[in-house]
Amino acid sequence: MTKDERRATNQPQRMWIVWLLVVLALVVLSTVSVSVAEERNAFCASCHLRPEQEYVDRSRVKARTDAADLASAHAAAGVNCVGCHRGDQGLRDRIVALALGARNTGKFVTGQYDPNHTQVAVSFLLEDSCQRCHVKYPELGGVKLGQVNPVTVQDFDNHFHSLLFDPKIKTSVTCATCHPAHLESFPELQFIERGKVVLPACERCHQETGRGPATGLQ
């Protein structure tokens, strides 16, 4: 086989390598660009139009005492939208969050996106975000070094928190079940709606686990 023949044979392989490198470069560039842009709440609201724009408007508060919901209170503490929606920032959660964002972007660009759809498709991202700041690294959630983390105290008065982290307890109740981020409430109530949100979650957990009273909670 002559040089020219070998060159002609290898050319398609080289082109595949070139195209592969181009695709990889575009993926890396897109990932970096989105990672920078998503730190701005306005970028999130540019696609998530309703009701996310309202959530972003609520988040423009200076102090927790002015907040209308839990997400706004987090915003007052410097936590942005993606701070709660990208998970614990580990590799798995980051890949899933980027894939979810790419899926939603594709739907938006092609006109298939439902602006009224607010359900998070991967609920563990929110759960992982909560636990990152309030369980794994409680100092991020405001617990000072040396202080006891009130979320993980192992006693009956805190069983509704501590048992959530017990692998033997199987329940669909999560942090966000009792602490919905965008439900309007009051700072003096810690943004907790006891009758409307928390007690039904208690009953559900008791029913699913077969422990404690299942109905008639007061």
N, C-alpha and C positions, 0 to 999 in steps of 0.2 A: 504493500500500500504506500503510495506516494505521500509526501508532506501535504500537498493540497487536499488529497483524499482524507487524510487524518484530520486536517483542519476542518473540512466540511462535516465530518462525522461528529467532531467535538463541539461544533458551533451550537447545535440545539441544547446541549447540556449546559453550556456556558450561559445561554440566554435564560434558561430556567433558574440558574443560580443568581443572575442579575435581577430577574423579576422577583425572586424570593427575598433578596436583600432589599429591594425597593419596597415590597409589602411590609417587611419587618420594620423598616425605617418609618413608614407611614403609621404603622401601629404604635410604635414608640412615641413618635411626634404627637399623634392624636391623644394618647394616654397622658402625656405630660401636659399638653394644652388644656385638656379637660380637667386634670387635677388642679391646675392653677385657676381656671375659670370657675370651677364649682365652689371655690372658697367664697365667692360673692353670692349673697342671697338673691340679688337681682338676676343673676344668670340662671338660677334654678327656676325663678318665677317667669322667665321669658318663655318657657315651654309649658310649665305647670301653671296654667292660667287661672283656673278656678278650682278650689278656693284658695290655692296657695298664695296668690297675690294678696289676699286678705290677711293671710298668716304673716307674710312679709311686712305688710303695713303695721300689723299689731306689734311686730318685733322691734319697731323703732322706738323703744322706750329707754330711758336713761337709768331707771332704777327698778328693782324687783317689785317694789311697792306700787309701781304704776302698771305692772303687767296685767294683761287680761286673761292669759292662760299660761300653762307651764312652759311652753316653748318660748314665749316672750320673756319669762323669767330667766330662762337659760340664755336667751339673747342678751339680756342685760348683764349677764355674767361673762359674755364674750363667746358664747357657743353659737355657731351659725347653723344653717339648715343641714349641711352635709355632715356636721359634727355628730348628728344623731342618725343620719340616714346612710352612713357608709359602714356601719358595724364597728368592730373593735380595732380596725385599721390593721389587722393581721392579713396574711397573704390570701387566705380563703375568702374572707369578707371583702377584701379589696377587689378580687377577681369577680366575685358575684355582683358587687355594686357597680363595677364598670360594665359588666355584661348587661345588667338590668338597665343601666343608663343608655347603652348602645341600642338595646331593644326599644326603649321608649323613644329615643331620638329617631330611629328608623320609622316608627309608627307616626311620629309627629310630622316628619318630612313628607311621608307618603299620604298624609291626610287620614290615617286610620286611628289616630290618637283620640281618646274620649276625654275631653277637658273636665268632665264631671267625675271621672274615675279617680278616687282618692285612696283606695286600698293599696297598701304596700304589698307587692307580690311576694317578697321574701321577708317574712316577719322576724326571722332570727337576727336580721341586721339591726333592728331597733333594740331587741333584747340584748344583743352583744354590746351595743353602744351604752345602754344603761349600766350594764355590769362593768364595763371598762372603767367608768368614772366613779361608780358607787360601790363596787365590790373589789375589783382587781387593784385599782389605784385610787383609793378613797380620797386622797389629798386633792385629786382633780375635782372631786365633788364637794370640796369645802371642809373635809375632816382634817383637822390639824394634826401634825406629827405627834404621836404619843396619845392621842385621844382615841376612845373606843368608837368604832364605826357603828352607828345605830342600826344600819341595815343588816348587819351580820351577827348581831347579838343573839346568842343561843339561849333563849328562854321563852316561856309560853306567851308572854306579852308581845313577843316579836315573831311568833311562829309563822305568821303569814308572810314574813320575809325569809326567815332562815330556812323554812321547809322547802321553799322554791329551789334551793340549791342542793337539796337532798336527792341523789340519783334514784332513790327508791320511790320517791313521790312522782307519780305520773299525772300531770294535769295540763290542760290547755291554757290555764291562767298564766300570764306573764307580767312583767313589770308594767308594761304599757296598758294592760287590762285595767288596772286600778289607777294608773297615772297617765291617762290619755293626754298627749301633749297639746292638742289644739282645742280641747273642750274649754269654753270660757268658764271661769270660776273666779275665786277671790284669793289674794295672797294670804290673808289672815286665816284661811282654811287650808293652807298649803296646797291650794288648787285641787283639793280632794272633794269629790261629790259622793258623800257617804251613802245616801239613800239611792241615788240614781245609778251609781257606778260600782262602788265598793261592795255593798251587801250582796248584789247579784253575783259578783265575782266570788265572794266567800261561799255562797251556796253552791255555785258551780264546782269550786274546788273540793268542797266536802262531798258532793255527789260523785265526782270523778274518782276521788281517792278512797271513798268509803270510810272517811274519818270525820268525826265531829258532827254537829247537827246539820242536817241538809236543808231544812226549811224552817221558816218562822224566826229568822234572826232578827233581833231588835237593835 
